[in-house]
Amino acid sequence: MSTAISIARLLTEAGFVSPEAQTQARTLMEAHGLTNPRKQQMAPEKMSRVNALFAEYLRLTCGDPDCDGLAKRQWPGKTAVQVSPSACIICAGSSQQRAARLLAAALDKAGLHHLLILGGTPPQHTTLRELLEGTPLSIRAVNGSGRAHSANEAAQQLAWADMMVIWASTPLHHKISVPYTSQAPSAMRVITVPRRGVESLCRGVIEALP
């Protein structure tokens, strides 16, 4: 059996760094019989049950207004607790992840779930997909330095998409963009983002929404 360690240490490692956060966490643990006010130590293997309890009842955010607002909209019935950035359920300490989650929420609110991106590089596209994992937003991205797509290929992608973003600040050859821009449906939302970086792309799209 593992040697018991300090509950305060376990909570700190889980992101509950302030006295207020530790009090909120302990109160919940005690209410569900995982510890009591007299105990100062706990077996490390109990933390899986403790973490499941926190996930069910607590809304853990880093204190950033964007993270707080998005978490409140998604989990209004949970109790808000400020934790260390790495434990934040929205950003996990990453400004890129925060921007991606805000993008997904903004497009979901607008009823848009299929985003087509012209430009950028495969590593950037992979990063964005990973950041959006678990959200309602799906993306398809066209390598701005890759091969040119036929008009038919572009038409199939456009038929799938709710919105198209032209990532103008990244390498985007004319021969690659034209098959898309020349036949984009008139009703499709088309946004140009003149900024580099995944976070800038996300925030640029958000800012362009009505």
Secondary structure, DSSP 8 states (H G I E B T S, - for coil): ----EEHHHHHHHTT--SHHHHHHHHHHHHHTTS--TT--EE-GGGHHHHHHHHHHHEEEE-S-HHHHHHHHHH-TTSEEEE--GGG-TTTTT-HHHHHHHHHHHHHHHTT--EEEEES--HHHHHHHHHHTTTSS-EEEEE-TTS----HHHHHHHHHH-SEEEEETTS---HHHHHHHHTT--TTSEEEEE---SHHHHHHHHHHH--
